[in-house]
Amino acid sequence: MGAFLIAGTANTHQLPFIVATSDYVLIGEELYAAAAYIFREPLQVASIAGEDWMKFILIAITLIGLLLESVGIKYISDLLRW
Amino acid sequence: MAVIWRRPEVYIFITGLVMGLSWLGYFFEPPLITEWVGLFQTWATGIAQFALALGFLSADIVKQILASVEAPLGGAPMDWFNFLWTSLGFVLITSYFTFTKEHTGWYFYPTKIGRYILMLGLGVYFGNTVQFRMAMLGGRVQYLLQVFKIIPWP
């Protein structure tokens, strides 16, 4: 037919099958980001931006923790055990 | 009877019971105390939301980060490989799912590697499912061949 298929899901159990059967895939949160990108609705864009900030913070904590823990300093893991 | 009141779970039960019963005010609007019921509902919902947020923070974020950063000190080389794979994989895949920063320049490489790691995981999931279903099909075919006496029973 020459048609192409775009699919997307936030369900992690169905994701591998959609990746295997579709030409283009929106993986998990990309689905919501795509909606925010297309409609530019402030609430959706702000939600994506807020989640991004949280992700950057978590990446930073993980990287710092990874480095410190690898040399035997357990500061981050002790902090997270509160 | 007095022993019951020494058990902390009784108070949790009663609190939950009162919180649940307070919602009756939403449906029936009892006279005179309506405002107090409304206030209590707001308070109860706030407490429940706070407890939910704490549970989410602990289970979905803090414990996962903790599992990612705890190094297997004194472990075998394979333990270190697993540790680095999961931890760096988490960081790189999370970087792929950031949308407010463009994936260009220095940020291009971590997101690209993150996408490859993600695809590797999804491929493993897919392959595992296919293998499992093939194994099930094999069992069914073996059974049918035995029923029709094409192959002998064990």
gemmi code that builds the backbone of each chain (N, CA, C; Angstrom):
import gemmi

chains = {
    "A": [
        ("MET", (0.816, -1.215, 0.000), (0.000, 0.000, 0.000), (0.850, 1.265, 0.000)),
        ("GLY", (2.038, 1.146, 0.545), (2.912, 2.324, 0.598), (2.609, 3.252, 1.754)),
        ("ALA", (1.675, 2.854, 2.609), (1.339, 3.693, 3.760), (2.321, 3.429, 4.891)),
        ("PHE", (2.524, 4.399, 5.726), (3.371, 4.151, 6.897), (2.552, 4.288, 8.161)),
        ("LEU", (3.044, 3.661, 9.194), (2.274, 3.542, 10.437), (3.001, 4.256, 11.568)),
        ("ILE", (2.302, 5.154, 12.218), (2.840, 5.810, 13.421), (2.038, 5.302, 14.603)),
        ("ALA", (2.730, 4.797, 15.610), (2.017, 4.265, 16.779), (2.675, 4.792, 18.042)),
        ("GLY", (1.935, 4.772, 19.117), (2.499, 5.218, 20.389), (1.742, 4.632, 21.551)),
        ("THR", (2.462, 4.354, 22.619), (1.813, 3.872, 23.839), (2.668, 4.216, 25.051)),
        ("ALA", (2.002, 4.365, 26.175), (2.732, 4.567, 27.434), (2.756, 3.278, 28.232)),
        ("ASN", (2.207, 2.205, 27.658), (2.186, 0.915, 28.351), (3.473, 0.147, 28.046)),
        ("THR", (4.296, -0.056, 29.057), (5.617, -0.673, 28.826), (5.512, -2.126, 28.364)),
        ("HIS", (4.414, -2.787, 28.689), (4.264, -4.191, 28.281), (3.946, -4.317, 26.789)),
        ("GLN", (3.267, -3.304, 26.246), (2.894, -3.361, 24.830), (3.933, -2.715, 23.922)),
        ("LEU", (4.802, -1.916, 24.533), (5.760, -1.117, 23.769), (6.638, -1.935, 22.809)),
        ("PRO", (7.257, -3.060, 23.262), (8.132, -3.807, 22.350), (7.420, -4.278, 21.097)),
        ("PHE", (6.163, -4.618, 21.207), (5.426, -5.139, 20.049), (5.078, -4.014, 19.087)),
        ("ILE", (4.816, -2.851, 19.640), (4.531, -1.697, 18.787), (5.805, -1.258, 18.063)),
        ("VAL", (6.935, -1.309, 18.773), (8.220, -0.955, 18.137), (8.505, -1.910, 16.980)),
        ("ALA", (8.192, -3.208, 17.202), (8.497, -4.212, 16.183), (7.575, -4.110, 14.971)),
        ("THR", (6.379, -3.587, 15.143), (5.412, -3.621, 14.040), (5.147, -2.268, 13.393)),
        ("SER", (5.701, -1.182, 13.940), (5.382, 0.142, 13.391), (6.604, 0.793, 12.752)),
        ("ASP", (6.349, 1.719, 11.844), (7.450, 2.439, 11.193), (8.013, 3.518, 12.109)),
        ("TYR", (7.121, 4.242, 12.761), (7.532, 5.309, 13.677), (6.808, 5.118, 14.998)),
        ("VAL", (7.528, 5.275, 16.083), (6.934, 4.991, 17.391), (7.097, 6.179, 18.330)),
        ("LEU", (6.043, 6.452, 19.070), (6.136, 7.421, 20.166), (6.242, 6.600, 21.443)),
        ("ILE", (7.420, 6.662, 22.072), (7.686, 5.807, 23.222), (7.276, 6.513, 24.503)),
        ("GLY", (6.366, 5.899, 25.217), (5.982, 6.388, 26.546), (5.645, 7.867, 26.577)),
        ("GLU", (6.485, 8.622, 27.252), (6.181, 10.029, 27.494), (6.242, 10.887, 26.235)),
        ("GLU", (6.878, 10.376, 25.190), (6.914, 11.121, 23.919), (5.513, 11.402, 23.408)),
        ("LEU", (4.596, 10.501, 23.751), (3.196, 10.647, 23.350), (2.623, 11.959, 23.894)),
        ("TYR", (2.877, 12.210, 25.178), (2.362, 13.431, 25.812), (3.139, 14.654, 25.342)),
        ("ALA", (4.443, 14.470, 25.122), (5.273, 15.576, 24.635), (4.828, 15.976, 23.238)),
        ("ALA", (4.462, 14.988, 22.426), (3.999, 15.277, 21.064), (2.705, 16.076, 21.117)),
        ("ALA", (1.806, 15.685, 22.016), (0.537, 16.416, 22.161), (0.801, 17.856, 22.583)),
        ("ALA", (1.728, 18.032, 23.525), (2.058, 19.386, 23.995), (2.715, 20.191, 22.871)),
        ("TYR", (3.554, 19.535, 22.065), (4.250, 20.206, 20.967), (3.271, 20.677, 19.900)),
        ("ILE", (2.275, 19.824, 19.615), (1.329, 20.160, 18.546), (0.339, 21.237, 18.998)),
        ("PHE", (-0.244, 21.045, 20.181), (-1.321, 21.959, 20.607), (-0.806, 23.206, 21.336)),
        ("ARG", (0.426, 23.141, 21.877), (1.019, 24.285, 22.601), (0.149, 24.762, 23.763)),
        ("GLU", (-0.596, 23.862, 24.339), (-1.445, 24.252, 25.466), (-0.554, 24.493, 26.686)),
        ("PRO", (-0.666, 25.664, 27.336), (0.264, 26.007, 28.422), (0.337, 24.942, 29.529)),
        ("LEU", (-0.802, 24.359, 29.869), (-0.824, 23.359, 30.947), (0.007, 22.131, 30.583)),
        ("GLN", (-0.155, 21.679, 29.348), (0.595, 20.494, 28.891), (2.090, 20.794, 28.778)),
        ("VAL", (2.405, 21.972, 28.209), (3.827, 22.346, 28.038), (4.493, 22.504, 29.406)),
        ("ALA", (3.768, 23.145, 30.339), (4.326, 23.336, 31.684), (4.547, 22.001, 32.374)),
        ("SER", (3.622, 21.070, 32.148), (3.756, 19.740, 32.743), (5.009, 19.026, 32.234)),
        ("ILE", (5.221, 19.102, 30.920), (6.412, 18.480, 30.315), (7.684, 19.157, 30.837)),
        ("ALA", (7.652, 20.500, 30.916), (8.831, 21.243, 31.389), (9.137, 20.895, 32.845)),
        ("GLY", (8.106, 20.818, 33.667), (8.300, 20.466, 35.078), (8.880, 19.077, 35.241)),
        ("GLU", (8.363, 18.135, 34.459), (8.897, 16.767, 34.514), (10.351, 16.730, 34.074)),
        ("ASP", (10.676, 17.571, 33.077), (12.065, 17.629, 32.605), (13.005, 18.117, 33.707)),
        ("TRP", (12.574, 19.133, 34.431), (13.404, 19.635, 35.533), (13.641, 18.529, 36.553)),
        ("MET", (12.571, 17.793, 36.858), (12.692, 16.681, 37.822), (13.671, 15.632, 37.301)),
        ("LYS", (13.598, 15.369, 36.000), (14.502, 14.368, 35.417), (15.954, 14.829, 35.499)),
        ("PHE", (16.184, 16.116, 35.217), (17.559, 16.627, 35.295), (18.099, 16.506, 36.729)),
        ("ILE", (17.220, 16.787, 37.700), (17.644, 16.678, 39.116), (17.976, 15.225, 39.446)),
        ("LEU", (17.108, 14.307, 39.002), (17.343, 12.881, 39.297), (18.603, 12.368, 38.606)),
        ("ILE", (18.833, 12.832, 37.379), (20.057, 12.443, 36.661), (21.279, 12.929, 37.435)),
        ("ALA", (21.213, 14.171, 37.913), (22.354, 14.740, 38.663), (22.595, 13.945, 39.950)),
        ("ILE", (21.510, 13.641, 40.687), (21.667, 12.878, 41.942), (22.265, 11.506, 41.646)),
        ("THR", (21.757, 10.863, 40.591), (22.252, 9.525, 40.249), (23.718, 9.556, 39.848)),
        ("LEU", (24.094, 10.526, 39.033), (25.490, 10.598, 38.579), (26.442, 10.876, 39.741)),
        ("ILE", (26.055, 11.837, 40.601), (26.899, 12.149, 41.760), (26.993, 10.935, 42.680)),
        ("GLY", (25.826, 10.301, 42.928), (25.796, 9.107, 43.777), (26.633, 7.979, 43.212)),
        ("LEU", (26.529, 7.812, 41.888), (27.292, 6.762, 41.192), (28.798, 6.954, 41.386)),
        ("LEU", (29.236, 8.192, 41.210), (30.665, 8.485, 41.343), (31.131, 8.297, 42.788)),
        ("LEU", (30.352, 8.851, 43.736), (30.756, 8.774, 45.145), (30.738, 7.333, 45.649)),
        ("GLU", (29.666, 6.595, 45.291), (29.541, 5.213, 45.761), (30.642, 4.324, 45.191)),
        ("SER", (31.040, 4.617, 43.956), (32.089, 3.801, 43.327), (33.420, 3.912, 44.047)),
        ("VAL", (33.645, 5.049, 44.727), (34.895, 5.191, 45.487), (34.656, 4.956, 46.988)),
        ("GLY", (33.482, 4.452, 47.330), (33.220, 4.042, 48.710), (32.611, 5.098, 49.614)),
        ("ILE", (32.256, 6.268, 49.055), (31.614, 7.310, 49.878), (30.097, 7.124, 49.788)),
        ("LYS", (29.476, 6.801, 50.934), (28.047, 6.458, 50.903), (27.148, 7.629, 51.294)),
        ("TYR", (27.543, 8.823, 50.921), (26.784, 10.007, 51.344), (25.381, 10.032, 50.740)),
        ("ILE", (25.296, 9.800, 49.424), (23.993, 9.897, 48.734), (23.046, 8.788, 49.188)),
        ("SER", (23.565, 7.571, 49.313), (22.677, 6.474, 49.723), (22.195, 6.658, 51.164)),
        ("ASP", (23.061, 7.197, 52.015), (22.620, 7.494, 53.391), (21.552, 8.580, 53.396)),
        ("LEU", (21.751, 9.567, 52.521), (20.789, 10.664, 52.424), (19.427, 10.160, 51.942)),
        ("LEU", (19.450, 9.216, 50.996), (18.200, 8.714, 50.427), (17.470, 7.752, 51.359)),
        ("ARG", (18.165, 7.277, 52.394), (17.511, 6.322, 53.299), (16.666, 7.021, 54.366)),
        ("TRP", (16.747, 8.331, 54.541), (15.984, 9.115, 55.495), (14.936, 8.298, 56.156)),
    ],
    "B": [
        ("MET", (-11.070, -6.015, 76.436), (-11.463, -4.853, 75.630), (-10.416, -3.737, 75.718)),
        ("ALA", (-9.894, -3.564, 76.920), (-8.911, -2.484, 77.107), (-7.653, -2.736, 76.299)),
        ("VAL", (-7.377, -4.015, 76.035), (-6.152, -4.349, 75.287), (-6.215, -3.812, 73.856)),
        ("ILE", (-7.417, -3.791, 73.301), (-7.586, -3.353, 71.912), (-7.083, -1.921, 71.712)),
        ("TRP", (-7.366, -1.047, 72.681), (-7.015, 0.368, 72.535), (-5.522, 0.610, 72.634)),
        ("ARG", (-4.765, -0.415, 73.008), (-3.300, -0.259, 73.051), (-2.662, -0.552, 71.696)),
        ("ARG", (-3.459, -1.105, 70.792), (-2.901, -1.464, 69.483), (-3.024, -0.280, 68.520)),
        ("PRO", (-1.900, 0.171, 67.922), (-1.944, 1.383, 67.075), (-2.825, 1.226, 65.842)),
        ("GLU", (-2.935, -0.020, 65.317), (-3.704, -0.168, 64.070), (-5.178, 0.141, 64.264)),
        ("VAL", (-5.653, 0.062, 65.522), (-7.053, 0.387, 65.798), (-7.322, 1.846, 65.484)),
        ("TYR", (-6.357, 2.717, 65.855), (-6.543, 4.154, 65.617), (-6.464, 4.475, 64.129)),
        ("ILE", (-5.599, 3.733, 63.411), (-5.533, 3.919, 61.953), (-6.876, 3.513, 61.333)),
        ("PHE", (-7.436, 2.397, 61.851), (-8.720, 1.915, 61.352), (-9.821, 2.943, 61.606)),
        ("ILE", (-9.831, 3.489, 62.821), (-10.887, 4.451, 63.176), (-10.743, 5.728, 62.340)),
        ("THR", (-9.482, 6.177, 62.167), (-9.261, 7.373, 61.345), (-9.783, 7.155, 59.931)),
        ("GLY", (-9.456, 6.001, 59.375), (-9.931, 5.682, 58.022), (-11.443, 5.607, 57.965)),
        ("LEU", (-12.016, 5.021, 59.006), (-13.476, 4.875, 59.075), (-14.154, 6.242, 59.104)),
        ("VAL", (-13.617, 7.133, 59.944), (-14.205, 8.474, 60.064), (-14.020, 9.239, 58.752)),
        ("MET", (-12.814, 9.072, 58.130), (-12.566, 9.740, 56.850), (-13.552, 9.261, 55.796)),
        ("GLY", (-13.798, 7.957, 55.795), (-14.744, 7.399, 54.827), (-16.155, 7.857, 55.104)),
        ("LEU", (-16.546, 7.820, 56.379), (-17.921, 8.206, 56.731), (-18.164, 9.683, 56.475)),
        ("SER", (-17.084, 10.484, 56.572), (-17.250, 11.920, 56.362), (-17.753, 12.208, 54.947)),
        ("TRP", (-17.464, 11.316, 54.019), (-17.930, 11.521, 52.648), (-19.445, 11.378, 52.536)),
        ("LEU", (-20.087, 10.792, 53.548), (-21.554, 10.714, 53.542), (-22.139, 12.130, 53.496)),
        ("GLY", (-21.435, 13.069, 54.098), (-21.879, 14.460, 54.086), (-21.949, 15.011, 52.675)),
        ("TYR", (-21.138, 14.484, 51.804), (-21.128, 14.923, 50.406), (-22.438, 14.528, 49.719)),
        ("PHE", (-22.952, 13.363, 50.108), (-24.160, 12.862, 49.448), (-25.449, 13.334, 50.133)),
        ("PHE", (-25.435, 13.400, 51.453), (-26.691, 13.649, 52.169), (-26.817, 15.067, 52.745)),
        ("GLU", (-25.705, 15.791, 52.804), (-25.714, 17.136, 53.353), (-26.500, 17.241, 54.658)),
        ("PRO", (-25.979, 16.675, 55.727), (-26.702, 16.777, 56.985), (-26.770, 18.227, 57.447)),
        ("PRO", (-27.883, 18.684, 57.972), (-28.027, 20.080, 58.363), (-27.110, 20.436, 59.528)),
        ("LEU", (-26.842, 21.701, 59.716), (-26.055, 22.281, 60.815), (-24.559, 21.953, 60.750)),
        ("ILE", (-24.246, 20.710, 60.534), (-22.811, 20.354, 60.578), (-22.198, 20.311, 59.177)),
        ("THR", (-22.900, 20.740, 58.186), (-22.419, 20.637, 56.806), (-21.046, 21.300, 56.633)),
        ("GLU", (-20.890, 22.482, 57.183), (-19.634, 23.199, 56.999), (-18.472, 22.466, 57.649)),
        ("TRP", (-18.746, 21.885, 58.827), (-17.700, 21.138, 59.520), (-17.347, 19.872, 58.749)),
        ("VAL", (-18.372, 19.245, 58.212), (-18.120, 18.033, 57.409), (-17.280, 18.404, 56.187)),
        ("GLY", (-17.631, 19.524, 55.568), (-16.864, 19.978, 54.403), (-15.417, 20.252, 54.758)),
        ("LEU", (-15.202, 20.902, 55.889), (-13.841, 21.186, 56.345), (-13.078, 19.897, 56.596)),
        ("PHE", (-13.765, 18.937, 57.243), (-13.108, 17.668, 57.549), (-12.763, 16.911, 56.267)),
        ("GLN", (-13.670, 17.008, 55.295), (-13.389, 16.334, 54.012), (-12.148, 16.920, 53.354)),
        ("THR", (-12.045, 18.233, 53.384), (-10.869, 18.887, 52.793), (-9.595, 18.438, 53.510)),
        ("TRP", (-9.678, 18.408, 54.835), (-8.520, 17.989, 55.630), (-8.162, 16.533, 55.325)),
        ("ALA", (-9.200, 15.681, 55.293), (-8.964, 14.249, 55.060), (-8.374, 14.018, 53.679)),
        ("THR", (-8.894, 14.749, 52.691), (-8.369, 14.583, 51.330), (-6.921, 15.059, 51.264)),
        ("GLY", (-6.634, 16.144, 51.952), (-5.265, 16.655, 51.981), (-4.301, 15.654, 52.586)),
        ("ILE", (-4.714, 15.071, 53.726), (-3.863, 14.065, 54.391), (-3.647, 12.867, 53.467)),
        ("ALA", (-4.740, 12.425, 52.819), (-4.640, 11.256, 51.936), (-3.715, 11.561, 50.758)),
        ("GLN", (-3.825, 12.764, 50.192), (-2.968, 13.140, 49.065), (-1.501, 13.205, 49.478)),
        ("PHE", (-1.271, 13.718, 50.676), (0.098, 13.817, 51.195), (0.690, 12.415, 51.371)),
        ("ALA", (-0.142, 11.508, 51.950), (0.327, 10.132, 52.146), (0.614, 9.469, 50.805)),
        ("LEU", (-0.248, 9.724, 49.821), (-0.050, 9.159, 48.480), (1.235, 9.686, 47.853)),
        ("ALA", (1.438, 11.001, 47.982), (2.638, 11.615, 47.399), (3.903, 11.053, 48.056)),
        ("LEU", (3.847, 10.885, 49.379), (5.009, 10.316, 50.084), (5.282, 8.896, 49.616)),
        ("GLY", (4.203, 8.109, 49.479), (4.347, 6.719, 49.025), (4.937, 6.665, 47.638)),
        ("PHE", (4.471, 7.541, 46.755), (4.969, 7.581, 45.377), (6.443, 7.978, 45.350)),
        ("LEU", (6.759, 9.021, 46.132), (8.139, 9.510, 46.199), (9.083, 8.407, 46.673)),
        ("SER", (8.635, 7.668, 47.695), (9.489, 6.618, 48.259), (9.623, 5.432, 47.309)),
        ("ALA", (8.485, 4.934, 46.817), (8.514, 3.685, 46.038), (9.028, 3.891, 44.623)),
        ("ASP", (8.598, 4.976, 43.959), (8.906, 5.124, 42.543), (10.143, 5.953, 42.268)),
        ("ILE", (10.589, 6.732, 43.231), (11.746, 7.595, 42.952), (12.929, 7.266, 43.867)),
        ("VAL", (12.748, 7.421, 45.186), (13.893, 7.310, 46.100), (14.493, 5.900, 46.072)),
        ("LYS", (13.633, 4.878, 46.154), (14.169, 3.502, 46.193), (14.834, 3.118, 44.874)),
        ("GLN", (14.301, 3.653, 43.776), (14.903, 3.328, 42.479), (16.262, 4.017, 42.316)),
        ("ILE", (16.339, 5.250, 42.766), (17.633, 5.952, 42.697), (18.637, 5.241, 43.605)),
        ("LEU", (18.154, 4.850, 44.785), (19.013, 4.152, 45.747), (19.567, 2.860, 45.137)),
        ("ALA", (18.694, 2.115, 44.463), (19.135, 0.865, 43.831), (20.118, 1.134, 42.701)),
        ("SER", (20.000, 2.311, 42.073), (20.899, 2.633, 40.955), (22.267, 3.083, 41.420)),
        ("VAL", (22.349, 3.676, 42.616), (23.643, 4.238, 43.027), (24.435, 3.351, 43.985)),
        ("GLU", (23.804, 2.335, 44.545), (24.522, 1.490, 45.516), (25.500, 0.558, 44.806)),
        ("ALA", (26.789, 0.829, 44.976), (27.823, 0.062, 44.281), (28.060, -1.282, 44.974)),
        ("PRO", (28.306, -2.340, 44.191), (28.597, -3.653, 44.789), (30.047, -3.730, 45.243)),
        ("LEU", (30.406, -2.966, 46.274), (31.806, -2.915, 46.730), (32.265, -4.308, 47.155)),
        ("GLY", (33.396, -4.738, 46.609), (33.909, -6.074, 46.918), (33.236, -7.167, 46.123)),
        ("GLY", (32.374, -6.783, 45.174), (31.654, -7.776, 44.369), (32.480, -8.295, 43.209)),
        ("ALA", (31.925, -9.284, 42.493), (32.590, -9.860, 41.322), (32.519, -8.864, 40.156)),
        ("PRO", (33.395, -9.050, 39.136), (33.363, -8.130, 37.976), (31.988, -8.050, 37.321)),
        ("MET", (31.280, -9.194, 37.300), (29.947, -9.192, 36.676), (28.964, -8.313, 37.458)),
        ("ASP", (29.126, -8.289, 38.784), (28.276, -7.408, 39.603), (28.514, -5.937, 39.224)),
        ("TRP", (29.786, -5.605, 39.010), (30.122, -4.228, 38.622), (29.577, -3.897, 37.244)),
        ("PHE", (29.648, -4.879, 36.352), (29.098, -4.653, 35.008), (27.593, -4.381, 35.102)),
        ("ASN", (26.893, -5.223, 35.877), (25.445, -5.038, 36.046), (25.130, -3.677, 36.658)),
        ("PHE", (25.925, -3.302, 37.666), (25.732, -2.018, 38.353), (25.888, -0.844, 37.382)),
        ("LEU", (26.993, -0.878, 36.622), (27.246, 0.222, 35.694), (26.226, 0.239, 34.555)),
        ("TRP", (25.851, -0.947, 34.099), (24.886, -1.047, 33.013), (23.541, -0.444, 33.425)),
        ("THR", (23.041, -0.833, 34.600), (21.730, -0.339, 35.032), (21.794, 1.149, 35.395)),
        ("SER", (22.857, 1.545, 36.078), (22.936, 2.941, 36.517), (23.123, 3.892, 35.342)),
        ("LEU", (24.127, 3.592, 34.504), (24.350, 4.461, 33.346), (23.189, 4.353, 32.364)),
        ("GLY", (22.630, 3.153, 32.250), (21.464, 2.966, 31.386), (20.316, 3.839, 31.834)),
        ("PHE", (20.096, 3.894, 33.139), (19.024, 4.741, 33.684), (19.264, 6.207, 33.341)),
        ("VAL", (20.513, 6.647, 33.554), (20.840, 8.058, 33.300), (20.686, 8.397, 31.813)),
        ("LEU", (21.214, 7.515, 30.957), (21.194, 7.809, 29.520), (19.779, 7.734, 28.954)),
        ("ILE", (19.012, 6.730, 29.413), (17.631, 6.603, 28.910), (16.789, 7.778, 29.405)),
        ("THR", (16.997, 8.188, 30.647), (16.250, 9.349, 31.155), (16.611, 10.603, 30.359)),
        ("SER", (17.892, 10.718, 29.975), (18.287, 11.890, 29.188), (17.584, 11.890, 27.827)),
        ("TYR", (17.306, 10.697, 27.292), (16.578, 10.623, 26.017), (15.162, 11.171, 26.173)),
        ("PHE", (14.569, 10.982, 27.340), (13.193, 11.419, 27.570), (13.097, 12.845, 28.114)),
        ("THR", (14.092, 13.647, 27.835), (13.979, 15.076, 28.170), (13.612, 15.807, 26.883)),
        ("PHE", (12.641, 16.697, 26.991), (12.102, 17.304, 25.778), (12.349, 18.805, 25.674)),
        ("THR", (12.714, 19.440, 26.792), (12.868, 20.890, 26.747), (14.263, 21.303, 26.270)),
        ("LYS", (15.207, 20.358, 26.285), (16.544, 20.674, 25.755), (16.736, 19.901, 24.455)),
        ("GLU", (17.163, 20.621, 23.427), (17.314, 19.981, 22.129), (18.454, 18.958, 22.140)),
        ("HIS", (18.240, 17.835, 21.500), (19.241, 16.760, 21.503), (20.305, 17.038, 20.428)),
        ("THR", (21.015, 18.141, 20.609), (22.095, 18.478, 19.668), (23.352, 18.842, 20.466)),
        ("GLY", (24.469, 18.969, 19.737), (25.731, 19.315, 20.409), (26.186, 18.175, 21.312)),
        ("TRP", (26.698, 18.534, 22.508), (27.207, 17.507, 23.427), (26.081, 16.617, 23.941)),
        ("TYR", (24.852, 17.130, 23.933), (23.721, 16.375, 24.474), (23.220, 15.323, 23.479)),
        ("PHE", (23.754, 15.349, 22.246), (23.319, 14.396, 21.224), (23.729, 12.964, 21.589)),
        ("TYR", (24.969, 12.827, 22.096), (25.506, 11.477, 22.314), (24.832, 10.709, 23.453)),
        ("PRO", (24.674, 11.317, 24.644), (23.990, 10.549, 25.690), (22.569, 10.127, 25.308)),
        ("THR", (21.849, 11.019, 24.615), (20.473, 10.672, 24.245), (20.458, 9.556, 23.197)),
        ("LYS", (21.422, 9.616, 22.297), (21.514, 8.584, 21.245), (21.846, 7.221, 21.879)),
        ("ILE", (22.831, 7.199, 22.784), (23.196, 5.938, 23.446), (22.017, 5.443, 24.288)),
        ("GLY", (21.318, 6.385, 24.948), (20.145, 6.028, 25.743), (19.093, 5.353, 24.901)),
        ("ARG", (18.902, 5.878, 23.680), (17.905, 5.274, 22.780), (18.330, 3.871, 22.373)),
        ("TYR", (19.633, 3.678, 22.125), (20.106, 2.336, 21.773), (19.898, 1.361, 22.932)),
        ("ILE", (20.196, 1.808, 24.153), (20.021, 0.935, 25.322), (18.541, 0.580, 25.493)),
        ("LEU", (17.684, 1.573, 25.273), (16.231, 1.354, 25.372), (15.781, 0.325, 24.340)),
        ("MET", (16.276, 0.474, 23.102), (15.893, -0.453, 22.036), (16.389, -1.864, 22.344)),
        ("LEU", (17.576, -1.929, 22.942), (18.124, -3.237, 23.336), (17.191, -3.913, 24.339)),
        ("GLY", (16.746, -3.142, 25.322), (15.821, -3.676, 26.332), (14.506, -4.113, 25.726)),
        ("LEU", (13.974, -3.279, 24.813), (12.698, -3.628, 24.179), (12.846, -4.868, 23.300)),
        ("GLY", (14.001, -4.974, 22.616), (14.254, -6.170, 21.806), (14.329, -7.422, 22.646)),
        ("VAL", (14.966, -7.312, 23.794), (15.061, -8.447, 24.717), (13.661, -8.859, 25.184)),
        ("TYR", (12.835, -7.876, 25.511), (11.462, -8.139, 25.964), (10.681, -8.858, 24.866)),
        ("PHE", (10.821, -8.323, 23.635), (10.098, -8.912, 22.499), (10.583, -10.347, 22.244)),
        ("GLY", (11.919, -10.502, 22.196), (12.491, -11.833, 21.939), (12.100, -12.844, 22.997)),
        ("ASN", (12.081, -12.403, 24.219), (11.710, -13.281, 25.330), (10.270, -13.754, 25.183)),
        ("THR", (9.376, -12.835, 24.812), (7.967, -13.198, 24.636), (7.807, -14.175, 23.482)),
        ("VAL", (8.508, -13.908, 22.369), (8.410, -14.800, 21.213), (8.931, -16.194, 21.578)),
        ("GLN", (10.067, -16.236, 22.278), (10.626, -17.528, 22.693), (9.650, -18.286, 23.593)),
        ("PHE", (9.029, -17.577, 24.513), (8.086, -18.204, 25.435), (6.900, -18.786, 24.668)),
        ("ARG", (6.415, -18.024, 23.696), (5.250, -18.510, 22.935), (5.635, -19.650, 22.019)),
        ("MET", (6.849, -19.621, 21.473), (7.331, -20.733, 20.652), (7.451, -22.004, 21.500)),
        ("ALA", (7.938, -21.830, 22.724), (8.073, -22.983, 23.625), (6.696, -23.571, 23.929)),
        ("MET", (5.706, -22.700, 24.125), (4.343, -23.176, 24.374), (3.786, -23.898, 23.153)),
        ("LEU", (4.061, -23.333, 21.967), (3.596, -23.954, 20.722), (4.235, -25.328, 20.551)),
        ("GLY", (5.543, -25.401, 20.859), (6.256, -26.681, 20.772), (5.614, -27.743, 21.645)),
        ("GLY", (5.252, -27.366, 22.835), (4.591, -28.305, 23.758), (3.265, -28.786, 23.226)),
        ("ARG", (2.500, -27.863, 22.658), (1.180, -28.233, 22.091), (1.347, -29.180, 20.907)),
        ("VAL", (2.301, -28.860, 20.014), (2.532, -29.680, 18.818), (2.984, -31.073, 19.238)),
        ("GLN", (3.876, -31.131, 20.215), (4.355, -32.433, 20.709), (3.183, -33.267, 21.224)),
        ("TYR", (2.295, -32.621, 21.973), (1.130, -33.320, 22.539), (0.241, -33.865, 21.420)),
        ("LEU", (-0.018, -33.032, 20.397), (-0.888, -33.465, 19.299), (-0.255, -34.614, 18.513)),
        ("LEU", (1.059, -34.514, 18.278), (1.744, -35.598, 17.555), (1.682, -36.903, 18.340)),
        ("GLN", (1.732, -36.780, 19.668), (1.628, -37.988, 20.497), (0.197, -38.551, 20.463)),
        ("VAL", (-0.794, -37.659, 20.484), (-2.193, -38.101, 20.441), (-2.470, -38.854, 19.142)),
        ("PHE", (-1.940, -38.339, 18.026), (-2.171, -38.996, 16.730), (-1.158, -40.108, 16.447)),
        ("LYS", (-0.397, -40.470, 17.487), (0.548, -41.598, 17.422), (1.600, -41.426, 16.319)),
        ("ILE", (1.942, -40.184, 16.008), (3.016, -39.930, 15.038), (4.368, -40.061, 15.733)),
        ("ILE", (4.426, -39.610, 16.969), (5.625, -39.844, 17.792), (5.182, -40.589, 19.057)),
        ("PRO", (6.077, -41.392, 19.637), (5.665, -42.189, 20.802), (5.521, -41.343, 22.067)),
        ("TRP", (4.691, -41.812, 22.996), (4.607, -41.180, 24.308), (5.884, -41.494, 25.088)),
        ("PRO", (6.285, -40.627, 25.973), (7.521, -40.914, 26.724), (7.326, -42.086, 27.703)),
    ],
}
model = gemmi.Model(1)
for chain_id, residues in chains.items():
    chain = gemmi.Chain(chain_id)
    for i, (resn, *xyz) in enumerate(residues, 1):
        res = gemmi.Residue()
        res.name, res.seqid = resn, gemmi.SeqId(i, " ")
        for name, pos in zip(("N", "CA", "C"), xyz):
            atom = gemmi.Atom()
            atom.name, atom.element = name, gemmi.Element(name[0])
            atom.pos, atom.b_iso = gemmi.Position(*pos), 0.0
            res.add_atom(atom)
        chain.add_residue(res)
    model.add_chain(chain)
structure = gemmi.Structure()
structure.add_model(model)
structure.setup_entities()
